[in-house]
Amino acid sequence: FFFLKKVQFINRPTKGKALKAKKDSSDSGITSYFIKHYLLMSAGGVSSDPVYVIADDNMTKDDIDVHEVSGLGHSIALGNKGYVIFAKTRCANVKFYEWFNKTILTQFIAEIKAFRNLPIHALTWFQLDGEAIQIECYQSPEMIQLLNENFVVVGKPAASTTEISQPCDIGDCSKATKCKVKNISNDDVAMETHMLERLNKVYNDHKMQYATSSKKKIP
């Protein structure tokens, strides 16, 4: 069993304490300081590489800009990684969910099966909230073939029941991220200069690619 949950949080660190960020009305491009965290977790409590989606109005509705970032994973082990993805909205699009299924979901399932000594052909239940944008990608024959080849069954809980049927909602896995980010400050990340440099490069690379192709400017 695997579960997908989206968690959004907001923060702009300042000296000594955290402040809620507000969108500057003069800004264009990056449409808010909200970041959506896509959490994929197995029933055994193992999570995949984290995915963070940031909205950028400079982009077309069907485009995504993917950046793999070393050290951005949940683990402190060497080799851990995460992904920062820019899309027109935080809800992303079909292209994002196709990428997620191909790059994150199926690879994660294969790794868990290998770790648990499960046969490759063992069926896997993948549960998501069932929003229209999440399941639209499964109308593609290519995506159906991908699921069949990896023995993945996709399902969702009944409408408006995630608080009792979605393990990521029932448990505390989402609370940890929100509590940590809510109270973070510049002092907490003062020693993480290498990570700040990597994330700054991600932002600058994205800015160079998308701000120059639009009349709008990324703040």
FIRODO-487593 format. One record per residue (C-alpha): residue in three letters; x, y, z. Coordinates in steps of 0.02 Angstrom, whole numbers. Example, Ala and Ser with C-alpha at 12.3 -4.5 7.8 and 13.67 -1.06 7.14 Angstrom:
BEGIN
<atom><vovo>ala</vovo><X>615</X><Y>-225</Y><Z>390</Z></atom>
<atom><vovo>ser</vovo><X>684</X><Y>-53</Y><Z>357</Z></atom>
//
This chain:
BEGIN
<atom><vovo>phe</vovo><X>0</X><Y>0</Y><Z>0</Z></atom>
<atom><vovo>phe</vovo><X>64</X><Y>172</Y><Z>-49</Z></atom>
<atom><vovo>phe</vovo><X>-15</X><Y>340</Y><Z>-9</Z></atom>
<atom><vovo>leu</vovo><X>7</X><Y>511</Y><Z>-90</Z></atom>
<atom><vovo>lys</vovo><X>-31</X><Y>669</Y><Z>9</Z></atom>
<atom><vovo>lys</vovo><X>-4</X><Y>852</Y><Z>-32</Z></atom>
<atom><vovo>val</vovo><X>47</X><Y>971</Y><Z>107</Z></atom>
<atom><vovo>gln</vovo><X>69</X><Y>1157</Y><Z>78</Z></atom>
<atom><vovo>phe</vovo><X>164</X><Y>1273</Y><Z>192</Z></atom>
<atom><vovo>ile</vovo><X>222</X><Y>1452</Y><Z>194</Z></atom>
<atom><vovo>asn</vovo><X>371</X><Y>1536</Y><Z>273</Z></atom>
<atom><vovo>arg</vovo><X>495</X><Y>1678</Y><Z>251</Z></atom>
<atom><vovo>pro</vovo><X>633</X><Y>1663</Y><Z>382</Z></atom>
<atom><vovo>thr</vovo><X>693</X><Y>1818</Y><Z>472</Z></atom>
<atom><vovo>lys</vovo><X>821</X><Y>1848</Y><Z>608</Z></atom>
<atom><vovo>gly</vovo><X>774</X><Y>1754</Y><Z>766</Z></atom>
<atom><vovo>lys</vovo><X>595</X><Y>1707</Y><Z>719</Z></atom>
<atom><vovo>ala</vovo><X>483</X><Y>1658</Y><Z>575</Z></atom>
<atom><vovo>leu</vovo><X>358</X><Y>1774</Y><Z>492</Z></atom>
<atom><vovo>lys</vovo><X>215</X><Y>1731</Y><Z>377</Z></atom>
<atom><vovo>ala</vovo><X>254</X><Y>1787</Y><Z>201</Z></atom>
<atom><vovo>lys</vovo><X>134</X><Y>1897</Y><Z>104</Z></atom>
<atom><vovo>lys</vovo><X>130</X><Y>1916</Y><Z>-83</Z></atom>
<atom><vovo>asp</vovo><X>194</X><Y>2085</Y><Z>-142</Z></atom>
<atom><vovo>ser</vovo><X>61</X><Y>2157</Y><Z>-258</Z></atom>
<atom><vovo>ser</vovo><X>198</X><Y>2223</Y><Z>-373</Z></atom>
<atom><vovo>asp</vovo><X>271</X><Y>2050</Y><Z>-400</Z></atom>
<atom><vovo>ser</vovo><X>235</X><Y>1944</Y><Z>-552</Z></atom>
<atom><vovo>gly</vovo><X>295</X><Y>1772</Y><Z>-601</Z></atom>
<atom><vovo>ile</vovo><X>319</X><Y>1675</Y><Z>-438</Z></atom>
<atom><vovo>thr</vovo><X>138</X><Y>1695</Y><Z>-384</Z></atom>
<atom><vovo>ser</vovo><X>156</X><Y>1662</Y><Z>-198</Z></atom>
<atom><vovo>tyr</vovo><X>273</X><Y>1600</Y><Z>-64</Z></atom>
<atom><vovo>phe</vovo><X>170</X><Y>1443</Y><Z>-35</Z></atom>
<atom><vovo>ile</vovo><X>262</X><Y>1281</Y><Z>-73</Z></atom>
<atom><vovo>lys</vovo><X>168</X><Y>1119</Y><Z>-100</Z></atom>
<atom><vovo>his</vovo><X>254</X><Y>963</Y><Z>-33</Z></atom>
<atom><vovo>tyr</vovo><X>205</X><Y>799</Y><Z>-115</Z></atom>
<atom><vovo>leu</vovo><X>224</X><Y>659</Y><Z>11</Z></atom>
<atom><vovo>leu</vovo><X>228</X><Y>480</Y><Z>-53</Z></atom>
<atom><vovo>met</vovo><X>234</X><Y>352</Y><Z>87</Z></atom>
<atom><vovo>ser</vovo><X>216</X><Y>164</Y><Z>102</Z></atom>
<atom><vovo>ala</vovo><X>102</X><Y>83</Y><Z>230</Z></atom>
<atom><vovo>gly</vovo><X>261</X><Y>33</Y><Z>321</Z></atom>
<atom><vovo>gly</vovo><X>307</X><Y>215</Y><Z>348</Z></atom>
<atom><vovo>val</vovo><X>444</X><Y>230</Y><Z>217</Z></atom>
<atom><vovo>ser</vovo><X>439</X><Y>390</Y><Z>113</Z></atom>
<atom><vovo>ser</vovo><X>503</X><Y>424</Y><Z>-61</Z></atom>
<atom><vovo>asp</vovo><X>611</X><Y>570</Y><Z>-116</Z></atom>
<atom><vovo>pro</vovo><X>513</X><Y>729</Y><Z>-76</Z></atom>
<atom><vovo>val</vovo><X>441</X><Y>837</Y><Z>-214</Z></atom>
<atom><vovo>tyr</vovo><X>412</X><Y>1024</Y><Z>-190</Z></atom>
<atom><vovo>val</vovo><X>305</X><Y>1122</Y><Z>-314</Z></atom>
<atom><vovo>ile</vovo><X>316</X><Y>1312</Y><Z>-332</Z></atom>
<atom><vovo>ala</vovo><X>196</X><Y>1415</Y><Z>-438</Z></atom>
<atom><vovo>asp</vovo><X>264</X><Y>1528</Y><Z>-575</Z></atom>
<atom><vovo>asp</vovo><X>140</X><Y>1622</Y><Z>-682</Z></atom>
<atom><vovo>asn</vovo><X>272</X><Y>1648</Y><Z>-817</Z></atom>
<atom><vovo>met</vovo><X>252</X><Y>1466</Y><Z>-868</Z></atom>
<atom><vovo>thr</vovo><X>122</X><Y>1392</Y><Z>-983</Z></atom>
<atom><vovo>lys</vovo><X>-15</X><Y>1287</Y><Z>-904</Z></atom>
<atom><vovo>asp</vovo><X>55</X><Y>1126</Y><Z>-977</Z></atom>
<atom><vovo>asp</vovo><X>239</X><Y>1151</Y><Z>-935</Z></atom>
<atom><vovo>ile</vovo><X>348</X><Y>1100</Y><Z>-787</Z></atom>
<atom><vovo>asp</vovo><X>528</X><Y>1139</Y><Z>-742</Z></atom>
<atom><vovo>val</vovo><X>609</X><Y>997</Y><Z>-642</Z></atom>
<atom><vovo>his</vovo><X>765</X><Y>1018</Y><Z>-534</Z></atom>
<atom><vovo>glu</vovo><X>844</X><Y>875</Y><Z>-436</Z></atom>
<atom><vovo>val</vovo><X>930</X><Y>941</Y><Z>-278</Z></atom>
<atom><vovo>ser</vovo><X>1060</X><Y>838</Y><Z>-186</Z></atom>
<atom><vovo>gly</vovo><X>1036</X><Y>837</Y><Z>3</Z></atom>
<atom><vovo>leu</vovo><X>854</X><Y>892</Y><Z>-3</Z></atom>
<atom><vovo>gly</vovo><X>787</X><Y>721</Y><Z>46</Z></atom>
<atom><vovo>his</vovo><X>712</X><Y>664</Y><Z>211</Z></atom>
<atom><vovo>ser</vovo><X>869</X><Y>567</Y><Z>260</Z></atom>
<atom><vovo>ile</vovo><X>1036</X><Y>631</Y><Z>321</Z></atom>
<atom><vovo>ala</vovo><X>1123</X><Y>491</Y><Z>228</Z></atom>
<atom><vovo>leu</vovo><X>1241</X><Y>534</Y><Z>86</Z></atom>
<atom><vovo>gly</vovo><X>1155</X><Y>526</Y><Z>-82</Z></atom>
<atom><vovo>asn</vovo><X>984</X><Y>583</Y><Z>-22</Z></atom>
<atom><vovo>lys</vovo><X>893</X><Y>701</Y><Z>-139</Z></atom>
<atom><vovo>gly</vovo><X>732</X><Y>794</Y><Z>-171</Z></atom>
<atom><vovo>tyr</vovo><X>650</X><Y>885</Y><Z>-315</Z></atom>
<atom><vovo>val</vovo><X>600</X><Y>1066</Y><Z>-339</Z></atom>
<atom><vovo>ile</vovo><X>474</X><Y>1088</Y><Z>-478</Z></atom>
<atom><vovo>phe</vovo><X>403</X><Y>1247</Y><Z>-552</Z></atom>
<atom><vovo>ala</vovo><X>231</X><Y>1247</Y><Z>-633</Z></atom>
<atom><vovo>lys</vovo><X>101</X><Y>1379</Y><Z>-673</Z></atom>
<atom><vovo>thr</vovo><X>3</X><Y>1333</Y><Z>-515</Z></atom>
<atom><vovo>arg</vovo><X>41</X><Y>1233</Y><Z>-359</Z></atom>
<atom><vovo>cys</vovo><X>-89</X><Y>1106</Y><Z>-416</Z></atom>
<atom><vovo>ala</vovo><X>31</X><Y>1067</Y><Z>-560</Z></atom>
<atom><vovo>asn</vovo><X>-36</X><Y>984</Y><Z>-718</Z></atom>
<atom><vovo>val</vovo><X>-48</X><Y>821</Y><Z>-815</Z></atom>
<atom><vovo>lys</vovo><X>134</X><Y>829</Y><Z>-867</Z></atom>
<atom><vovo>phe</vovo><X>185</X><Y>839</Y><Z>-685</Z></atom>
<atom><vovo>tyr</vovo><X>83</X><Y>686</Y><Z>-636</Z></atom>
<atom><vovo>glu</vovo><X>152</X><Y>588</Y><Z>-783</Z></atom>
<atom><vovo>trp</vovo><X>327</X><Y>634</Y><Z>-725</Z></atom>
<atom><vovo>phe</vovo><X>282</X><Y>588</Y><Z>-545</Z></atom>
<atom><vovo>asn</vovo><X>218</X><Y>416</Y><Z>-594</Z></atom>
<atom><vovo>lys</vovo><X>368</X><Y>378</Y><Z>-705</Z></atom>
<atom><vovo>thr</vovo><X>507</X><Y>451</Y><Z>-599</Z></atom>
<atom><vovo>ile</vovo><X>447</X><Y>439</Y><Z>-418</Z></atom>
<atom><vovo>leu</vovo><X>305</X><Y>314</Y><Z>-397</Z></atom>
<atom><vovo>thr</vovo><X>359</X><Y>164</Y><Z>-501</Z></atom>
<atom><vovo>gln</vovo><X>541</X><Y>176</Y><Z>-450</Z></atom>
<atom><vovo>phe</vovo><X>494</X><Y>191</Y><Z>-266</Z></atom>
<atom><vovo>ile</vovo><X>379</X><Y>39</Y><Z>-278</Z></atom>
<atom><vovo>ala</vovo><X>517</X><Y>-63</Y><Z>-362</Z></atom>
<atom><vovo>glu</vovo><X>640</X><Y>-16</Y><Z>-223</Z></atom>
<atom><vovo>ile</vovo><X>516</X><Y>-63</Y><Z>-85</Z></atom>
<atom><vovo>lys</vovo><X>479</X><Y>-230</Y><Z>-167</Z></atom>
<atom><vovo>ala</vovo><X>664</X><Y>-268</Y><Z>-179</Z></atom>
<atom><vovo>phe</vovo><X>694</X><Y>-216</Y><Z>1</Z></atom>
<atom><vovo>arg</vovo><X>548</X><Y>-323</Y><Z>65</Z></atom>
<atom><vovo>asn</vovo><X>593</X><Y>-471</Y><Z>-48</Z></atom>
<atom><vovo>leu</vovo><X>424</X><Y>-458</Y><Z>-131</Z></atom>
<atom><vovo>pro</vovo><X>400</X><Y>-529</Y><Z>-307</Z></atom>
<atom><vovo>ile</vovo><X>396</X><Y>-402</Y><Z>-447</Z></atom>
<atom><vovo>his</vovo><X>222</X><Y>-459</Y><Z>-498</Z></atom>
<atom><vovo>ala</vovo><X>148</X><Y>-427</Y><Z>-325</Z></atom>
<atom><vovo>leu</vovo><X>3</X><Y>-305</Y><Z>-342</Z></atom>
<atom><vovo>thr</vovo><X>27</X><Y>-133</Y><Z>-265</Z></atom>
<atom><vovo>trp</vovo><X>-116</X><Y>-20</Y><Z>-207</Z></atom>
<atom><vovo>phe</vovo><X>-81</X><Y>165</Y><Z>-239</Z></atom>
<atom><vovo>gln</vovo><X>-204</X><Y>281</Y><Z>-150</Z></atom>
<atom><vovo>leu</vovo><X>-221</X><Y>465</Y><Z>-188</Z></atom>
<atom><vovo>asp</vovo><X>-353</X><Y>596</Y><Z>-147</Z></atom>
<atom><vovo>gly</vovo><X>-432</X><Y>578</Y><Z>-318</Z></atom>
<atom><vovo>glu</vovo><X>-434</X><Y>759</Y><Z>-376</Z></atom>
<atom><vovo>ala</vovo><X>-471</X><Y>775</Y><Z>-561</Z></atom>
<atom><vovo>ile</vovo><X>-296</X><Y>839</Y><Z>-601</Z></atom>
<atom><vovo>gln</vovo><X>-219</X><Y>691</Y><Z>-511</Z></atom>
<atom><vovo>ile</vovo><X>-309</X><Y>557</Y><Z>-610</Z></atom>
<atom><vovo>glu</vovo><X>-319</X><Y>642</Y><Z>-781</Z></atom>
<atom><vovo>cys</vovo><X>-150</X><Y>570</Y><Z>-830</Z></atom>
<atom><vovo>tyr</vovo><X>-222</X><Y>393</Y><Z>-817</Z></atom>
<atom><vovo>gln</vovo><X>-326</X><Y>424</Y><Z>-972</Z></atom>
<atom><vovo>ser</vovo><X>-166</X><Y>402</Y><Z>-1071</Z></atom>
<atom><vovo>pro</vovo><X>-134</X><Y>225</Y><Z>-1140</Z></atom>
<atom><vovo>glu</vovo><X>50</X><Y>252</Y><Z>-1103</Z></atom>
<atom><vovo>met</vovo><X>14</X><Y>280</Y><Z>-918</Z></atom>
<atom><vovo>ile</vovo><X>-103</X><Y>131</Y><Z>-908</Z></atom>
<atom><vovo>gln</vovo><X>34</X><Y>24</Y><Z>-984</Z></atom>
<atom><vovo>leu</vovo><X>158</X><Y>92</Y><Z>-856</Z></atom>
<atom><vovo>leu</vovo><X>42</X><Y>43</Y><Z>-713</Z></atom>
<atom><vovo>asn</vovo><X>9</X><Y>-129</Y><Z>-786</Z></atom>
<atom><vovo>glu</vovo><X>194</X><Y>-163</Y><Z>-812</Z></atom>
<atom><vovo>asn</vovo><X>228</X><Y>-119</Y><Z>-631</Z></atom>
<atom><vovo>phe</vovo><X>73</X><Y>-208</Y><Z>-563</Z></atom>
<atom><vovo>val</vovo><X>3</X><Y>-49</Y><Z>-486</Z></atom>
<atom><vovo>val</vovo><X>-182</X><Y>-26</Y><Z>-445</Z></atom>
<atom><vovo>val</vovo><X>-237</X><Y>155</Y><Z>-420</Z></atom>
<atom><vovo>gly</vovo><X>-380</X><Y>199</Y><Z>-304</Z></atom>
<atom><vovo>lys</vovo><X>-450</X><Y>336</Y><Z>-196</Z></atom>
<atom><vovo>pro</vovo><X>-557</X><Y>351</Y><Z>-39</Z></atom>
<atom><vovo>ala</vovo><X>-739</X><Y>400</Y><Z>-45</Z></atom>
<atom><vovo>ala</vovo><X>-772</X><Y>587</Y><Z>-63</Z></atom>
<atom><vovo>ser</vovo><X>-744</X><Y>693</Y><Z>93</Z></atom>
<atom><vovo>thr</vovo><X>-680</X><Y>547</Y><Z>196</Z></atom>
<atom><vovo>thr</vovo><X>-491</X><Y>574</Y><Z>190</Z></atom>
<atom><vovo>glu</vovo><X>-487</X><Y>624</Y><Z>374</Z></atom>
<atom><vovo>ile</vovo><X>-533</X><Y>445</Y><Z>419</Z></atom>
<atom><vovo>ser</vovo><X>-476</X><Y>345</Y><Z>266</Z></atom>
<atom><vovo>gln</vovo><X>-313</X><Y>429</Y><Z>215</Z></atom>
<atom><vovo>pro</vovo><X>-172</X><Y>369</Y><Z>330</Z></atom>
<atom><vovo>cys</vovo><X>-69</X><Y>525</Y><Z>296</Z></atom>
<atom><vovo>asp</vovo><X>-211</X><Y>628</Y><Z>368</Z></atom>
<atom><vovo>ile</vovo><X>-247</X><Y>513</Y><Z>515</Z></atom>
<atom><vovo>gly</vovo><X>-65</X><Y>500</Y><Z>565</Z></atom>
<atom><vovo>asp</vovo><X>61</X><Y>634</Y><Z>611</Z></atom>
<atom><vovo>cys</vovo><X>168</X><Y>625</Y><Z>455</Z></atom>
<atom><vovo>ser</vovo><X>105</X><Y>793</Y><Z>388</Z></atom>
<atom><vovo>lys</vovo><X>114</X><Y>882</Y><Z>555</Z></atom>
<atom><vovo>ala</vovo><X>303</X><Y>866</Y><Z>570</Z></atom>
<atom><vovo>thr</vovo><X>336</X><Y>967</Y><Z>412</Z></atom>
<atom><vovo>lys</vovo><X>213</X><Y>1103</Y><Z>458</Z></atom>
<atom><vovo>cys</vovo><X>276</X><Y>1119</Y><Z>637</Z></atom>
<atom><vovo>lys</vovo><X>457</X><Y>1126</Y><Z>581</Z></atom>
<atom><vovo>val</vovo><X>430</X><Y>1255</Y><Z>445</Z></atom>
<atom><vovo>lys</vovo><X>314</X><Y>1361</Y><Z>552</Z></atom>
<atom><vovo>asn</vovo><X>450</X><Y>1389</Y><Z>681</Z></atom>
<atom><vovo>ile</vovo><X>606</X><Y>1394</Y><Z>572</Z></atom>
<atom><vovo>ser</vovo><X>718</X><Y>1548</Y><Z>573</Z></atom>
<atom><vovo>asn</vovo><X>876</X><Y>1608</Y><Z>490</Z></atom>
<atom><vovo>asp</vovo><X>974</X><Y>1547</Y><Z>641</Z></atom>
<atom><vovo>asp</vovo><X>917</X><Y>1368</Y><Z>605</Z></atom>
<atom><vovo>val</vovo><X>988</X><Y>1369</Y><Z>428</Z></atom>
<atom><vovo>ala</vovo><X>1143</X><Y>1475</Y><Z>457</Z></atom>
<atom><vovo>met</vovo><X>1256</X><Y>1323</Y><Z>441</Z></atom>
<atom><vovo>glu</vovo><X>1165</X><Y>1255</Y><Z>287</Z></atom>
<atom><vovo>thr</vovo><X>1253</X><Y>1373</Y><Z>166</Z></atom>
<atom><vovo>his</vovo><X>1287</X><Y>1233</Y><Z>42</Z></atom>
<atom><vovo>met</vovo><X>1101</X><Y>1193</Y><Z>30</Z></atom>
<atom><vovo>leu</vovo><X>1054</X><Y>1376</Y><Z>14</Z></atom>
<atom><vovo>glu</vovo><X>1179</X><Y>1392</Y><Z>-128</Z></atom>
<atom><vovo>arg</vovo><X>1103</X><Y>1242</Y><Z>-217</Z></atom>
<atom><vovo>leu</vovo><X>926</X><Y>1308</Y><Z>-199</Z></atom>
<atom><vovo>asn</vovo><X>981</X><Y>1481</Y><Z>-253</Z></atom>
<atom><vovo>lys</vovo><X>1055</X><Y>1402</Y><Z>-411</Z></atom>
<atom><vovo>val</vovo><X>890</X><Y>1313</Y><Z>-444</Z></atom>
<atom><vovo>tyr</vovo><X>797</X><Y>1477</Y><Z>-432</Z></atom>
<atom><vovo>asn</vovo><X>921</X><Y>1570</Y><Z>-541</Z></atom>
<atom><vovo>asp</vovo><X>924</X><Y>1433</Y><Z>-673</Z></atom>
<atom><vovo>his</vovo><X>735</X><Y>1435</Y><Z>-680</Z></atom>
<atom><vovo>lys</vovo><X>731</X><Y>1624</Y><Z>-687</Z></atom>
<atom><vovo>met</vovo><X>853</X><Y>1628</Y><Z>-832</Z></atom>
<atom><vovo>gln</vovo><X>749</X><Y>1503</Y><Z>-931</Z></atom>
<atom><vovo>tyr</vovo><X>575</X><Y>1571</Y><Z>-902</Z></atom>
<atom><vovo>ala</vovo><X>587</X><Y>1757</Y><Z>-861</Z></atom>
<atom><vovo>thr</vovo><X>674</X><Y>1795</Y><Z>-1025</Z></atom>
<atom><vovo>ser</vovo><X>536</X><Y>1710</Y><Z>-1128</Z></atom>
<atom><vovo>ser</vovo><X>396</X><Y>1814</Y><Z>-1052</Z></atom>
<atom><vovo>lys</vovo><X>352</X><Y>1996</Y><Z>-1037</Z></atom>
<atom><vovo>lys</vovo><X>331</X><Y>1964</Y><Z>-852</Z></atom>
<atom><vovo>lys</vovo><X>478</X><Y>1964</Y><Z>-734</Z></atom>
<atom><vovo>ile</vovo><X>510</X><Y>1844</Y><Z>-592</Z></atom>
<atom><vovo>pro</vovo><X>535</X><Y>1945</Y><Z>-433</Z></atom>
//
